Amino acid sequence: MNRKAALQLSVNFLVIIIICIIILSFSIYMIKRFFTQAEIIKMTYDERTEKEIERLLDDGSRIAIPFDQKTIYNGEFKTFGIGVLNMLNIGWQDKFKINISFNKAFDRRNDLICDSLYTGNCGNPETWLQTTAGIGNESGVVIEKTIRNNEQEKFLLGVSVKNAPAGTYIFDLDVEYKNKTDEWVTYDTLHKLYVDVP
């Protein structure tokens, strides 16, 4: 009888261990999903930015960046809204590519802190960038999108400042399209985005 009780106790203990492992795994999965969703929520347009992008594109602008300058503290995350209007009239849709890369940074006295060739003590501002297409690397971020003729697309660029000395950080935004010979051609003039780090 004691052997049967000991066996039953061992089986009960094993079942409890398995249930605990399942609950722990499910909890980890839910926490990971919650934080992923929180990151996606941060990458959403505010109503004012979306309306301003639409207004600029409706006025005939090829590229719309309503707010090209933001103050972002170290450890803080903010987004830039970008709009592209396809005015090529080549076909019924065209491929576009938005390239965003770090250019240079200046301190409060207007002295160069670093640039794209010499990162100095800036860390790597390219890695601050993120879009729904991915996180920035040594060459910035690239967003590729097919846009129908006479239609517009909106994009979000997230910037998460990390370990940066105070100053103004300038990023280049270049939009290209693929022509009939399958080459990338500049669609509009080079645009600038400014991140002020207090």
C-alpha angles and dihedrals in degrees: 000000000000091000091053091049091048091050091049090049090051092050091048090049091050092050091050090050091051092048090049091051091050092049092047092049092049091048092052090048092051093047091050091048092049093054092045090052090048089055091050091049089055089056095066131110121253112227095247093054093047093050092047092051090051092047093052093047091047088055089060102263113149092208123029123197105162097182111029096168127061135171109227124177123214109280092020128118127212136162137228119210117221128186129193125195117199106224097155099107089200098123138335092283137012138198116244131189125198114201117193119183140160115262111174146317133224130196125226092277089054093250117144112258096180143323139203092283098041114036093181111174093337093094106217113316090187088073091057089071125091138165135175084267093061149289123300123261134183091305099044123243132311126203118193121193139163111229125189120235113279091005130113135224129199125213136187126219115196121204121197109184115215129186095334127158115235114278147089116295117201123206126190120227115196124178120201135177133204112249128208091275090056095250126133110246129185110261100191141354120297112274128206132219119198125207115190112202110195 
